[in-house]
Amino acid sequence: MATILLIEEDDDARPIIRHNLGRAGFDVLVAVDEASALDWLKAGAGRIDLVLVNLVNKTTDESFDAARRVKSSGALDERTPVVVIAERYGDGLEGTDVRAAEGEWVTYMEDSRQLHELLERLTDK
């Protein structure tokens, strides 16, 4: 079973995403922000297979920067994939996943199935 570190600031979205990922067969560690993600890692969270980021009112670049700081803490393998859930985007992007860089993806979600399929593909679940 793959373990996902979810960095989700939205109090309403956090339990829903955690529940849906759990039902899809993922173990989920939940962090409310970058600092709490670093706390998980310092406490010895174990193997993390993917970092999933959804930061409120942040650009995708800001979200990737936060994930990179978490990865550079030394507790994660540099090859650990990062997926950012885009908050705002044009109609033409809905339902697509875009590779932003090596090991970094942006998902423009249409539904939870799309996210599950991307996470399964990236974690080889």
C-alpha positions as CSV (number, residue, x, y, z in Angstrom):
1,M,0.0,0.0,0.0
2,A,1.4,3.4,-1.0
3,T,1.7,6.2,1.6
4,I,0.8,9.7,0.6
5,L,1.7,12.8,2.6
6,L,-1.2,15.2,2.0
7,I,-0.5,18.9,2.6
8,E,-4.0,20.4,2.7
9,E,-4.8,23.8,4.3
10,D,-8.6,23.7,3.8
11,D,-10.3,22.4,6.9
12,D,-13.4,21.3,4.9
13,A,-11.5,19.6,2.0
14,R,-8.9,17.8,4.2
15,P,-11.2,15.1,5.7
16,I,-12.9,14.5,2.4
17,I,-9.6,14.0,0.5
18,R,-8.2,11.8,3.3
19,H,-11.3,9.7,3.3
20,N,-11.4,9.3,-0.5
21,L,-7.7,8.4,-0.7
22,G,-8.2,5.9,2.1
23,R,-11.1,4.3,0.3
24,A,-8.9,4.1,-2.8
25,G,-6.4,2.0,-0.8
26,F,-3.8,4.6,0.1
27,D,-2.3,5.2,3.6
28,V,-2.6,9.0,4.2
29,L,-0.6,11.2,6.5
30,V,-2.2,14.6,6.8
31,A,-0.4,17.9,7.3
32,V,-2.3,21.2,7.5
33,D,0.6,23.1,6.1
34,E,4.3,23.0,5.2
35,A,5.4,23.2,8.9
36,S,3.2,20.3,10.0
37,A,4.5,18.2,7.0
38,L,8.0,18.9,8.3
39,D,7.0,17.9,11.8
40,W,5.6,14.5,10.4
41,L,9.0,13.9,8.8
42,K,11.0,14.9,11.8
43,A,8.9,12.5,13.9
44,G,9.9,9.6,11.6
45,A,6.8,9.2,9.4
46,G,8.3,6.3,7.6
47,R,8.3,5.8,3.8
48,I,6.4,8.4,1.9
49,D,5.6,7.4,-1.7
50,L,4.1,10.7,-2.9
51,V,3.5,14.2,-1.7
52,L,0.0,15.7,-2.6
53,V,-0.3,19.4,-2.1
54,N,-3.4,21.6,-2.1
55,L,-2.6,25.0,-0.7
56,V,-5.3,27.6,-0.4
57,N,-4.9,30.9,-2.4
58,K,-1.4,29.8,-3.6
59,T,-0.2,29.5,-7.2
60,T,1.0,26.1,-8.4
61,D,4.6,27.5,-8.3
62,E,4.1,28.5,-4.6
63,S,2.7,25.0,-3.9
64,F,5.7,23.3,-5.7
65,D,8.1,25.5,-3.7
66,A,6.5,24.3,-0.5
67,A,6.8,20.7,-1.6
68,R,10.4,21.2,-2.6
69,R,11.2,22.6,0.8
70,V,9.6,19.5,2.4
71,K,11.5,17.2,0.1
72,S,14.8,19.0,0.8
73,S,14.5,18.4,4.5
74,G,16.4,15.2,4.0
75,A,13.6,12.9,5.2
76,L,12.3,12.2,1.7
77,D,13.9,10.6,-1.3
78,E,14.5,13.2,-3.9
79,R,12.7,11.0,-6.4
80,T,9.4,11.1,-4.4
81,P,6.8,12.5,-6.8
82,V,4.8,15.6,-6.0
83,V,1.3,16.3,-7.2
84,V,-0.2,19.8,-6.9
85,I,-4.0,20.1,-7.1
86,A,-4.6,23.3,-9.1
87,E,-7.1,25.6,-7.5
88,R,-7.9,27.9,-10.4
89,Y,-7.6,27.1,-14.1
90,G,-9.2,27.7,-17.5
91,D,-11.9,25.5,-18.9
92,G,-9.5,23.8,-21.4
93,L,-7.4,22.4,-18.6
94,E,-10.2,20.7,-16.6
95,G,-9.7,16.9,-16.5
96,T,-6.0,17.0,-17.4
97,D,-2.7,16.2,-15.6
98,V,0.4,18.1,-16.7
99,R,3.9,17.1,-15.9
100,A,5.5,20.3,-14.7
101,A,9.0,19.0,-14.2
102,E,10.8,15.7,-13.4
103,G,8.7,14.1,-10.7
104,E,6.3,17.0,-10.5
105,W,2.7,17.0,-11.7
106,V,-0.2,19.4,-11.7
107,T,-3.7,18.0,-11.7
108,Y,-6.6,20.0,-13.0
109,M,-9.3,17.9,-11.4
110,E,-12.5,17.0,-13.0
111,D,-13.3,14.3,-10.4
112,S,-11.7,12.2,-7.8
113,R,-11.3,9.2,-10.2
114,Q,-8.9,11.3,-12.2
115,L,-6.8,12.0,-9.1
116,H,-6.8,8.4,-8.0
117,E,-5.6,7.2,-11.4
118,L,-2.7,9.7,-11.4
119,L,-1.7,8.7,-7.9
120,E,-1.9,5.0,-8.7
121,R,0.3,5.5,-11.8
122,L,2.9,7.5,-9.9
123,T,3.1,5.2,-6.9
124,D,2.9,2.0,-9.0
125,K,0.0,0.9,-6.7
